[in-house]
Amino acid sequence: MPESAKTAAVHAISQGHHYPPADQEPARSSLAHFLWPADFEAEQGRLILGNGASELIDLIIRMAPAGTWKPGPFQTQYKEYERSARNNGFEMLAADSSDKANVCCLVNPCNPTGDYLELSEVKSWISNNVLPGGYVLIDESMQPWHSPEFRQHSLLSQHEYIRSLYREQGISVFIMHSWTKLWCCTGLRLGSVVCPTADHMRAIKKSQVPWSVNIVALAFLNAVVSDEKYLQKTWQMTPLWRQQSIDQLSARFPTWEFFGRSFLSWIWVDTKSEDVAERAIELARAAGVPVRSGRPGYNLPTFVRMAVRDPAKFSVLLGAWKLL
């Protein structure tokens, strides 16, 4: 967790006798400036914060056109979108269905598989999968790890494309972010969505529980978006540590297969054995460096998902796996 933002969050507790600002300011404007450094004032009316991305996912799915729902084209993806769609009565389409859907949800980069579509591929996928008048939720929570140029590779930069898609086909594009991963603050619950128009944002806000983002989370966000040193270290070290981890694991477990782009903060691993995966999870948990199973939700029991960590922490995991 970035220290400057942690300090701001701790200080905010002294203001706990006040309600959070209903307009989410100044944190919302600060995040807008982070997303669009050059033109944030023109675009921030489309941005709203939430109590984690989960709150916003559910609010958008509830206001989406009824009918069919479809996931991204990958082997699997983060399940919160599907959970919300099922709870709201959507008919489920398979990822490889040739039918277009009323609501589509693409996690890009994909958690957990590590798959990634470039901008041109994302646009093509939207064209081939979303019905006119439909909603499409693009989860870019892991996109900021890409590089200092992450905005250029993101739908955040595609203002005219998003406007024209809504104007000409009635397709509403929502860009989702969970900020708890990038800034290591899962307990604070911080998410945002960039809506296709300010009217969409106001519709979400009308249904959102008042004060859903507390003052501690708002203070943290307002500070963390200015911590450039933290991001520079993230961009510099993540690919290096990730490759070092893969190299050492490959040497010890030559049958294992590793997935995901080099910039990602986790590694999706196929151990090729349900028993080995289960044992690896047990040993990691006992050593205090847990990895996640691919069995719950994803039904991929030979897979594990492990975070990219600095060499000292990774050595603990590697030591625990000597018993595999």
Summary of the structure (lengths in Angstrom):
residues: 324
radius of gyration: 20.1
end to end distance: 31.8
largest distance: 59.2
contacts: 1032
relative contact order: 0.14
helix: 48%
strand: 16%
